[in-house]
Amino acid sequence: MFSHRRYLMCRPTYFAVEYTINPWMDPTAPYDTELAVRQWTALRQVYTDLGHTVEEIDPLPGLPDMVFAANGATVVDGTVLAVQFRDPERADEGPAYANWFRRAGFDVVEAKAVNEGEGDILLAGDVLLAGTGFRTAHESHLQAQEVLRRPVISLQLVDPNFYHLDTALCVLDERTVAYLPEAFTPGSREVLRRLFPDAILAGADDAAVLGLNAVSDGRNVVLPTQAGNLAQQLADRGFTPIGVDLSELRKAGGGPKCCTLEIRAGA
């Protein structure tokens, strides 16, 4: 069922591909910041057209990946678990996002271990699905459970192309997810199979265009327009797929979900 969402986004004013911290990034390849801004603006417009609330954090010069707001925090029931980035190139994003939430009146808890926000911690019904293997440290899963007061299910990622959980799995509603089985260890695949027996299993072609880096409001699923087979699977299951082109931002390893941090203010 559709539910109104509140999102935080960051305009890619300073978007660039100047270093390599994931396999998608090639600093020798050309990129177009103006095109990235246009594609991001179209994504923002999709959310507002759907009736969602979009707030913005000011981008900071020297932080080309700050557009990927999902990595800025995890917010559940009005509590904000701040982040600690693995890579020094992104380290200053953490305090920027934490300060935004403090100014907005949220209770912010500082991270005790490397934790890259909703990139690796996704709320699925009453549980938190937490990825590890490349970025977020397993120790941070324990803090997420204590701070956010939800059971944590740890999932091990094995393919560096899917370096964050939100590149390999999308929460569609409280009972349904879509994911790429090959991105996980055999044990984690079995956990997902048991938790979500009706999950949509994505193919490698759709995952390769970051098709699983999607945003769902329970009915509408915003995903890369290039993920055509996944869009059809979603439609067959009663969801409404909405394609957006974020191909320029994909050069840094990001898609719709990477650009979108959900603010769950609670009751």
C-alpha positions in Angstrom: 0.0 0.0 0.0 1.2 3.5 -0.8 2.4 5.6 2.1 3.6 9.2 2.1 7.4 9.5 2.4 9.7 12.2 3.5 13.1 12.2 1.8 16.4 14.1 2.2 18.4 14.8 -1.0 21.5 16.7 -2.0 21.8 18.5 -5.3 24.9 17.3 -7.2 26.3 20.8 -7.6 29.9 19.5 -7.1 29.5 16.1 -8.7 32.7 14.7 -10.1 34.5 11.4 -10.5 37.9 12.2 -9.2 38.9 9.1 -7.3 38.1 5.4 -7.1 36.4 3.9 -4.1 34.2 1.4 -5.9 34.4 -0.5 -9.2 32.0 1.8 -11.0 34.3 4.9 -10.7 36.9 5.7 -13.4 38.6 9.1 -12.9 40.0 8.9 -16.5 36.5 8.8 -18.1 34.6 11.9 -18.9 31.6 13.1 -16.7 29.1 15.8 -17.1 28.1 17.6 -13.9 25.4 19.6 -15.5 23.8 16.4 -16.9 24.0 14.9 -13.4 22.2 17.9 -12.0 19.4 17.6 -14.7 19.0 13.9 -14.0 18.9 14.4 -10.3 16.3 17.2 -10.7 14.1 14.9 -12.7 14.3 12.3 -9.9 13.4 14.9 -7.3 10.4 15.9 -9.5 9.2 12.3 -9.6 9.0 12.2 -5.8 7.1 15.5 -5.5 4.7 14.4 -8.3 4.0 11.3 -6.3 3.1 13.4 -3.3 6.2 12.9 -1.2 8.0 15.5 0.7 11.6 16.3 -0.4 14.0 18.3 1.8 17.5 19.3 0.7 20.8 19.5 2.4 23.2 22.1 1.0 26.0 20.5 -1.0 29.6 21.3 0.0 32.5 21.9 -2.3 35.1 19.2 -2.3 32.6 16.5 -1.6 31.6 15.2 -5.0 29.7 12.1 -3.6 27.6 14.1 -1.1 24.7 13.7 -3.7 24.4 10.1 -2.4 22.3 11.1 0.6 21.3 7.6 1.5 24.8 7.2 2.9 24.3 10.2 5.3 22.4 8.4 8.1 19.8 5.8 9.1 16.6 7.3 10.5 14.0 5.2 12.3 11.2 6.5 14.5 12.8 9.9 14.8 16.2 8.6 15.9 19.2 9.2 13.7 22.2 6.9 13.6 25.0 9.0 12.2 27.6 7.6 9.9 31.3 7.0 9.7 32.7 6.5 6.3 35.3 3.9 5.4 37.1 6.2 2.8 38.7 9.5 3.8 37.4 11.1 0.6 33.9 11.0 2.0 34.7 11.5 5.7 33.4 15.1 5.9 30.0 14.1 4.7 29.2 12.4 8.0 29.3 15.6 10.2 27.5 17.6 7.5 24.5 15.2 7.5 24.6 14.8 11.3 24.5 18.6 11.7 21.6 18.9 9.3 19.6 16.5 11.5 20.5 18.3 14.7 19.4 21.6 13.3 16.1 19.9 12.3 15.5 18.8 15.9 16.4 15.1 15.6 18.2 13.0 18.3 21.5 12.1 16.6 23.6 9.2 17.9 27.2 9.2 16.7 28.5 6.0 14.9 31.0 3.8 16.9 32.1 1.9 13.8 32.2 2.3 10.1 28.6 2.5 9.0 27.4 4.0 5.7 23.8 4.7 6.5 21.0 3.4 4.3 23.6 2.2 1.9 23.9 -0.8 4.1 21.1 -0.6 6.7 17.6 -0.9 5.2 14.3 -1.1 7.2 12.1 -4.0 6.1 8.9 -4.2 8.1 10.0 -4.7 11.7 13.6 -5.7 11.0 16.8 -4.0 9.8 18.6 -5.7 7.0 22.3 -4.8 7.4 24.9 -5.4 4.8 28.6 -6.0 5.4 31.6 -7.2 3.4 32.9 -4.0 1.7 31.9 -0.8 3.5 29.8 -1.1 6.7 31.6 -2.9 9.5 29.8 -5.8 11.1 30.3 -4.2 14.6 28.0 -1.4 13.5 25.1 -3.8 13.2 25.1 -4.2 17.0 24.9 -0.5 17.5 22.1 -0.2 14.9 20.1 -2.7 16.9 20.6 -0.9 20.2 20.0 2.6 18.8 17.2 2.0 16.4 15.5 -0.7 18.5 14.8 -3.1 15.7 16.2 -6.7 15.2 19.1 -6.7 12.8 19.6 -9.4 10.1 23.2 -9.3 9.0 23.8 -10.1 5.3 27.2 -10.7 3.8 28.0 -9.2 0.4 30.5 -10.9 -1.9 30.6 -9.0 -5.2 32.5 -5.7 -5.2 30.3 -4.3 -7.9 27.5 -4.4 -5.3 29.5 -2.8 -2.5 26.5 -1.6 -0.6 23.4 -3.5 0.3 21.2 -1.0 -1.5 22.9 -1.9 -4.8 21.9 -5.6 -4.4 18.5 -5.4 -2.6 15.5 -3.2 -2.6 12.8 -3.2 0.0 9.5 -2.9 -1.8 7.0 -3.1 1.1 6.9 -4.5 4.6 6.8 -8.1 3.3 8.5 -8.0 -0.1 12.0 -7.3 -1.3 13.8 -7.7 -4.7 17.4 -8.8 -4.7 20.3 -10.3 -6.7 21.1 -13.7 -5.1 24.6 -13.8 -6.6 25.6 -10.7 -4.6 25.3 -12.6 -1.3 27.1 -15.6 0.4 25.2 -18.9 0.4 24.2 -18.4 4.0 22.8 -14.9 3.4 20.9 -16.2 0.4 19.3 -18.8 2.6 18.4 -16.2 5.2 16.8 -14.0 2.6 14.9 -17.0 1.1 13.5 -17.9 4.5 12.6 -14.3 5.4 11.1 -13.3 2.0 9.9 -16.5 0.2 7.9 -14.3 -2.2 10.9 -12.0 -3.1 11.5 -10.9 -6.6 14.8 -12.3 -7.9 16.6 -9.9 -10.2 18.7 -10.8 -13.1 22.4 -9.9 -13.6 21.6 -7.5 -16.5 19.2 -5.4 -14.4 21.6 -5.4 -11.5 24.4 -4.3 -13.8 22.6 -1.0 -14.4 21.9 -0.6 -10.6 18.3 -1.6 -11.2 18.0 -2.7 -7.5 19.1 0.7 -6.3 15.5 1.6 -6.3 13.0 3.5 -4.1 9.6 2.1 -3.2 6.7 3.8 -1.4 4.9 0.5 -1.2 3.2 0.9 -4.5 5.4 3.0 -6.8 9.0 1.9 -7.4 11.4 4.4 -8.9 14.2 2.6 -10.6 16.7 3.1 -13.4 14.9 3.2 -16.7 17.5 0.8 -18.1 16.3 -2.0 -15.8 13.5 -3.1 -18.2 13.2 -6.8 -17.1 13.0 -5.8 -13.4 10.4 -3.2 -14.2 8.3 -5.9 -15.8 8.7 -8.2 -12.9 7.5 -5.4 -10.6 4.5 -4.7 -12.7 3.6 -8.3 -12.8 3.6 -8.3 -9.0 1.2 -5.3 -8.8 3.8 -2.5 -8.3 4.0 0.6 -10.5 7.5 0.9 -11.9 8.7 4.5 -12.7 11.9 4.7 -14.7 14.4 7.5 -14.3 17.7 8.0 -16.1 20.6 8.5 -13.7 23.3 7.2 -16.0 25.6 10.1 -15.2 25.4 9.5 -11.5 25.9 5.8 -12.1 29.5 6.6 -13.2 30.1 7.1 -9.4 28.2 3.9 -8.5 24.9 5.5 -7.6 21.2 5.3 -8.6 17.9 6.5 -7.3 18.2 5.0 -3.8 21.8 6.3 -3.4 20.4 9.8 -3.9 17.5 9.3 -1.4 17.6 9.2 2.4 14.3 8.4 4.0 13.4 10.5 7.1 11.2 8.3 9.3 10.1 10.7 12.0 8.0 8.2 13.9 4.6 9.0 15.6 
